[in-house]
């Protein structure tokens, strides 16, 4: 498998997660009206996806260590395709929620495979650069996803987004079948034994270098999830923006993520992973804190919300490639478990802020602004933890 083919596959794998959330963001208020449920119930389609994605990481990681990266990637694509079809055909909210849960399980397998394949093939700094390149490519998914999703909602209704999900996953399955080769040379036959699983995760959790990258990575994702979960209601319901224009605003914010990944690639060569991560978490805190101060001062304008989202997205473009490479760098045989634990922590943080956002929802910008500030502050504190990972793989 050539580096170029691997880059495109990894970009496709990583794209599945933002596609799963961003394409139907503009449909969330319409879902609530269609099924006659509260806004919090519509947001549960995001929350349940996060729960399933987070918990499945703890199994998908050891699965990839036991059976290899290729079978896990192919199985995940197939499962996601079927789950997306269930969502598209769902006649009720419970069935839609069930489909979203199965989508999360399939997506999780694909993402874990992407992270571990990079660990198998590259050293930490080179792996971060590859992830940054792939992230630049996948940035076009959240860039155009909400725009396309908005027009799909207007033209065909909310089910159209899930049809696109199914088609993309089927294409990714075919590409993986054709080009993806196994990168895990020595599968661990005992990786799924319950005692071994617990011991493996305990060993990963006892490694300071893991937490030095996992905490900033998880918290900065939680910071952007505040906007992913809350911005559609903020723009459409609070600020009275048309659905199709919301997609354009979200796309402009995602340009920040695109620029962040490009900047990350340049800074990595001169400053290294820890320095880039500290810069990114500082910007995360600045974006969330600035929004909070302005909103509580009485400012409520779409340009303010867009500016804050742009800054936090830019910071995420700096942070995520560094965190994804850093958490698996100290591990060789346990790379799948390390990637799985990082993913679980990331989704747990996102679940916490998503749940809080739903509980605090009051038809104003204040809950979103407050959570953005709190999570940004925590990310800033965690950003000062990174140290260079140990060079000896374990």
ZAMARGU-4260 file (C-alpha; in steps of 0.2 Angstrom, whole numbers, plus 5000, padded with zeros to 4 digits):
<rodrens>
0) 5000/5000/5000 | 5008/5016/4994 | 5009/5032/5006 | 4997/5041/4994 | 4984/5027/4994
5) 4985/5026/5013 | 4983/5045/5015 | 4967/5045/5005 | 4960/5030/5015 | 4964/5038/5031
10) 4956/5054/5026 | 4941/5044/5021 | 4940/5035/5037 | 4942/5051/5048 | 4929/5059/5037
15) 4916/5047/5043 | 4914/5055/5060 | 4911/5073/5055 | 4900/5067/5041 | 4890/5058/5054
20) 4886/5074/5064 | 4888/5089/5053 | 4878/5083/5038 | 4861/5083/5047 | 4864/5097/5060
25) 4853/5109/5050 | 4839/5095/5052 | 4839/5094/5071 | 4826/5108/5073 | 4815/5100/5059
30) 4817/5082/5067 | 4810/5089/5083 | 4795/5096/5074 | 4793/5080/5063 | 4792/5068/5077
35) 4783/5080/5089 | 4797/5079/5102 | 4807/5092/5112 | 4823/5100/5106 | 4833/5089/5119
40) 4826/5073/5111 | 4832/5079/5094 | 4849/5082/5101 | 4849/5065/5109 | 4852/5058/5091
45) 4869/5067/5093 | 4871/5062/5111 | 4867/5043/5108 | 4880/5043/5094 | 4893/5050/5106
50) 4889/5037/5119 | 4890/5023/5107 | 4906/5029/5098 | 4914/5032/5115 | 4910/5015/5123
55) 4914/5005/5107 | 4931/5012/5107 | 4935/5001/5122 | 4931/4986/5112 | 4937/4991/5094
60) 4954/4995/5100 | 4958/4977/5107 | 4949/4970/5091 | 4961/4979/5080 | 4975/4972/5091
65) 4968/4954/5090 | 4962/4953/5072 | 4971/4967/5063 | 4967/4984/5056 | 4959/4978/5039
70) 4945/4967/5046 | 4940/4980/5058 | 4940/4994/5045 | 4930/4983/5033 | 4917/4977/5046
75) 4915/4995/5052 | 4911/5001/5035 | 4898/4987/5032 | 4890/4990/5049 | 4889/5009/5046
80) 4881/5007/5029 | 4867/4996/5036 | 4864/5007/5051 | 4863/5022/5039 | 4849/5013/5029
85) 4840/5010/5045 | 4840/5029/5050 | 4834/5034/5033 | 4819/5022/5034 | 4815/5025/5052
90) 4797/5028/5055 | 4799/5033/5073 | 4811/5042/5085 | 4816/5026/5094 | 4821/5017/5078
95) 4831/5032/5072 | 4840/5032/5089 | 4844/5014/5087 | 4851/5017/5070 | 4862/5031/5076
100) 4869/5019/5089 | 4873/5006/5076 | 4881/5020/5066 | 4892/5025/5080 | 4898/5007/5082
105) 4903/5006/5064 | 4911/5023/5064 | 4921/5019/5079 | 4929/5004/5071 | 4934/5014/5056
110) 4942/5028/5066 | 4951/5016/5077 | 4958/5007/5062 | 4964/5024/5055 | 4973/5029/5070
115) 4982/5012/5073 | 4987/5011/5054 | 4996/5027/5056 | 5005/5021/5072 | 5010/5005/5063
120) 5017/5014/5048 | 5025/5030/5055 | 5036/5038/5069 | 5026/5050/5080 | 5031/5067/5072
125) 5029/5059/5054 | 5012/5052/5060 | 5006/5068/5066 | 5011/5076/5049 | 5001/5063/5040
130) 4986/5065/5051 | 4987/5084/5049 | 4987/5081/5030 | 4973/5069/5031 | 4964/5082/5042
135) 4966/5095/5029 | 4958/5084/5016 | 4944/5079/5028 | 4940/5097/5033 | 4931/5099/5017
140) 4918/5087/5024 | 4912/5098/5038 | 4915/5113/5027 | 4902/5108/5014 | 4893/5095/5024
145) 4881/5108/5033 | 4879/5118/5017 | 4874/5102/5007 | 4864/5096/5022 | 4854/5112/5023
150) 4849/5111/5005 | 4845/5092/5007 | 4834/5097/5021 | 4825/5110/5011 | 4823/5099/4995
155) 4821/5082/5002 | 4819/5082/5021 | 4829/5075/5035 | 4830/5057/5028 | 4841/5062/5013
160) 4856/5065/5025 | 4856/5047/5030 | 4855/5041/5012 | 4871/5051/5009 | 4879/5042/5025
165) 4875/5025/5018 | 4882/5029/5000 | 4898/5036/5007 | 4901/5021/5019 | 4898/5009/5005
170) 4911/5018/4994 | 4923/5018/5008 | 4921/4999/5010 | 4924/4996/4992 | 4940/5007/4992
175) 4946/4998/5008 | 4943/4981/5000 | 4953/4986/4985 | 4968/4996/4993 | 4969/4993/5012
180) 4983/4981/5017 | 4986/4974/5034 | 4999/4984/5044 | 4998/4975/5060 | 5012/4962/5058
185) 5010/4952/5074 | 4992/4951/5080 | 4990/4948/5099 | 4979/4932/5100 | 4975/4936/5118
190) 4970/4954/5116 | 4952/4951/5119 | 4953/4940/5135 | 4945/4950/5149 | 4959/4950/5161
195) 4971/4955/5147 | 4960/4969/5141 | 4959/4976/5159 | 4978/4974/5161 | 4981/4983/5144
200) 4970/4998/5148 | 4978/4999/5166 | 4995/4999/5158 | 4990/5013/5145 | 4982/5023/5159
205) 4997/5022/5170 | 5008/5030/5156 | 5010/5049/5159 | 5014/5052/5141 | 4997/5046/5136
210) 4988/5058/5148 | 4999/5072/5142 | 4991/5071/5125 | 4974/5063/5129 | 4967/5076/5140
215) 4971/5091/5129 | 4964/5081/5114 | 4948/5076/5123 | 4945/5093/5130 | 4948/5103/5113
220) 4936/5091/5105 | 4923/5094/5118 | 4925/5112/5115 | 4920/5111/5097 | 4906/5099/5101
225) 4898/5113/5111 | 4896/5122/5095 | 4892/5106/5085 | 4878/5102/5097 | 4872/5119/5100
230) 4875/5130/5085 | 4860/5125/5075 | 4848/5129/5088 | 4858/5145/5092 | 4858/5151/5074
235) 4841/5145/5068 | 4830/5146/5084 | 4838/5160/5094 | 4845/5171/5080 | 4832/5167/5068
240) 4843/5162/5053 | 4836/5152/5039 | 4842/5134/5038 | 4852/5136/5022 | 4861/5151/5028
245) 4866/5141/5044 | 4875/5129/5033 | 4885/5143/5026 | 4890/5150/5043 | 4895/5133/5049
250) 4905/5130/5033 | 4914/5147/5036 | 4918/5141/5054 | 4925/5125/5048 | 4937/5135/5037
255) 4945/5139/5054 | 4948/5120/5056 | 4956/5119/5038 | 4968/5133/5041 | 4972/5125/5058
260) 4978/5109/5050 | 4988/5118/5037 | 4996/5129/5051 | 4999/5113/5061 | 5009/5105/5047
265) 5020/5120/5046 | 5023/5122/5065 | 5027/5104/5068 | 5043/5105/5058 | 5050/5119/5068
270) 5041/5119/5086 | 5036/5100/5089 | 5021/5092/5096 | 5020/5100/5114 | 5022/5118/5108
275) 5009/5117/5095 | 4997/5109/5107 | 5000/5123/5120 | 4996/5136/5107 | 4980/5127/5101
280) 4973/5125/5119 | 4977/5144/5122 | 4966/5148/5107 | 4953/5136/5113 | 4952/5146/5129
285) 4952/5162/5121 | 4938/5158/5109 | 4926/5151/5122 | 4931/5164/5135 | 4928/5179/5123
290) 4911/5172/5118 | 4906/5170/5136 | 4911/5188/5141 | 4902/5196/5126 | 4886/5186/5128
295) 4885/5190/5146 | 4888/5208/5142 | 4872/5207/5132 | 4879/5205/5114 | 4869/5193/5104
300) 4874/5193/5085 | 4877/5179/5073 | 4894/5187/5068 | 4900/5185/5086 | 4895/5167/5087
305) 4903/5163/5070 | 4920/5172/5076 | 4921/5161/5092 | 4917/5145/5082 | 4930/5149/5069
310) 4943/5152/5083 | 4939/5136/5092 | 4939/5126/5076 | 4956/5133/5071 | 4963/5128/5088
315) 4956/5110/5085 | 4965/5109/5069 | 4981/5113/5078 | 4977/5101/5093 | 4969/5085/5086
320) 4984/5079/5074 | 4996/5081/5089 | 4985/5073/5101 | 4981/5058/5090 | 4999/5055/5086
325) 5005/5058/5104 | 4993/5046/5113 | 4998/5030/5103 | 5017/5035/5101 | 5023/5026/5117
330) 5014/5010/5112 | 5017/4997/5099 | 5008/4981/5103 | 4995/4991/5112 | 4992/5005/5100
335) 4974/4999/5097 | 4970/5000/5115 | 4978/5017/5117 | 4968/5023/5102 | 4952/5016/5110
340) 4955/5023/5127 | 4958/5040/5119 | 4943/5039/5109 | 4933/5034/5124 | 4939/5049/5134
345) 4936/5061/5119 | 4918/5055/5117 | 4915/5055/5136 | 4920/5073/5137 | 4909/5077/5122
350) 4894/5068/5130 | 4896/5078/5146 | 4895/5095/5137 | 4882/5089/5126 | 4871/5083/5140
355) 4875/5099/5150 | 4870/5109/5135 | 4853/5100/5133 | 4849/5102/5152 | 4854/5121/5152
360) 4845/5125/5135 | 4835/5141/5138 | 4832/5148/5121 | 4847/5160/5123 | 4866/5160/5119
365) 4871/5159/5137 | 4872/5140/5140 | 4883/5138/5125 | 4894/5153/5129 | 4896/5147/5147
370) 4901/5129/5142 | 4913/5135/5129 | 4922/5146/5142 | 4923/5132/5155 | 4929/5118/5143
375) 4941/5131/5135 | 4949/5134/5152 | 4951/5116/5156 | 4959/5113/5139 | 4971/5127/5142
380) 4976/5119/5159 | 4978/5102/5151 | 4988/5110/5137 | 5003/5113/5148 | 5005/5094/5152
385) 5013/5088/5136 | 5030/5080/5136 | 5039/5071/5123 | 5033/5053/5123 | 5045/5039/5127
390) 5055/5033/5113 | 5054/5015/5118 | 5038/5006/5111 | 5029/4995/5122
</rodrens>
